[in-house]
Amino acid sequence: MSVKIQIENDFLEEPLWQELSPDYQHIFLVLLSRFFVKDRLFDDHGKMIFLNRRQISITFRELHRLCHKSIPLIKISRAIKIFERYTWIKHEVVNTRSTLTLTDERCLCVDL
């Protein structure tokens, strides 16, 4: 899956983004690259989950594998909480996985 990430300049100039550590910025960019660009069904251990555009179904361990190995798993968990507090994403647990919804309209993924 090849996607293009588009982030508006005002998001990157926002103090919340600039004050994040490089690890948290990396986690957010990895997450952003994995969001679906189209609606689709996702099989979560036999339970079909409908995911809208701008959503992803992922475990923290899967996200940990996608990020740099120097980033500990606890930091992934903290990052999700921070991004949710900043209203960049919405986090909910569905079946056995986390469903993350990209809520900030200044960030976008598009098909290549």
C-alpha positions in Angstrom: 0.0 0.0 0.0 1.6 3.2 -1.1 0.2 6.5 0.3 1.2 10.1 0.2 1.1 12.0 3.4 -0.1 15.6 3.3 0.3 17.8 6.4 -0.6 21.4 6.3 2.0 23.9 7.4 -0.1 25.3 10.2 -0.1 21.8 11.8 3.7 21.7 11.7 4.0 25.2 13.1 1.7 24.5 15.9 3.4 24.6 19.3 1.9 21.2 20.3 3.7 19.6 17.4 7.0 21.5 17.8 7.2 20.6 21.5 6.8 16.9 20.9 9.9 14.8 21.2 11.3 13.4 17.9 10.1 9.9 19.0 6.5 11.0 19.4 6.7 12.8 16.0 8.0 9.7 14.5 5.2 7.6 16.0 2.6 10.0 14.6 4.1 10.0 11.1 4.2 6.2 11.1 0.6 6.1 12.2 -0.4 8.6 9.6 1.2 6.5 6.9 -0.9 3.5 7.9 -4.4 5.1 7.9 -6.7 3.7 5.2 -7.5 6.0 2.3 -10.7 4.1 1.4 -13.4 2.4 3.3 -12.8 -1.4 3.8 -13.7 -4.4 5.9 -11.0 -5.7 8.3 -11.0 -9.2 9.7 -10.2 -9.1 13.5 -9.8 -12.7 14.4 -13.0 -13.8 12.6 -15.0 -10.6 13.5 -15.4 -8.3 10.5 -15.0 -4.7 11.3 -15.9 -1.9 8.9 -13.3 0.8 8.8 -13.9 4.2 7.3 -11.4 6.2 5.4 -9.0 7.8 7.9 -9.1 4.8 10.3 -6.8 1.9 11.1 -7.1 -1.2 13.2 -3.8 -2.0 14.9 -2.4 -3.3 18.2 0.3 -1.4 20.1 2.7 -4.3 19.4 2.1 -4.0 15.7 2.7 -0.3 15.8 5.8 -0.9 17.9 7.2 -3.2 15.1 6.6 -0.4 12.5 8.4 2.2 14.6 12.1 2.4 15.2 13.3 -0.3 17.6 14.7 2.2 20.1 11.2 3.4 20.9 9.8 1.4 23.8 6.3 0.0 23.8 5.2 2.1 26.8 6.1 5.2 24.7 3.8 4.0 21.9 1.0 3.8 24.5 1.8 7.3 25.9 1.9 8.7 22.4 -1.6 7.5 21.6 -2.9 9.1 24.7 -1.1 12.4 23.9 -2.5 12.4 20.3 -5.9 11.7 21.6 -5.7 14.5 24.2 -4.5 16.9 21.4 -7.6 15.7 19.4 -5.5 14.6 16.5 -6.9 11.0 16.7 -9.7 9.2 18.4 -8.9 5.9 20.1 -11.3 3.1 20.8 -10.9 -0.6 21.5 -12.9 -2.9 19.1 -12.8 -6.6 19.7 -9.1 -7.3 20.3 -7.5 -4.4 18.6 -7.4 -0.6 18.8 -9.3 1.4 16.2 -7.7 4.8 15.6 -9.5 7.5 13.7 -7.6 10.5 12.3 -9.6 13.5 13.4 -7.4 16.4 12.5 -8.4 17.6 9.0 -5.0 19.2 8.5 -3.4 15.7 8.0 -4.3 13.5 5.1 -3.3 10.3 3.4 -4.0 9.8 -0.3 -3.4 7.0 -2.8 -0.4 7.3 -5.1 
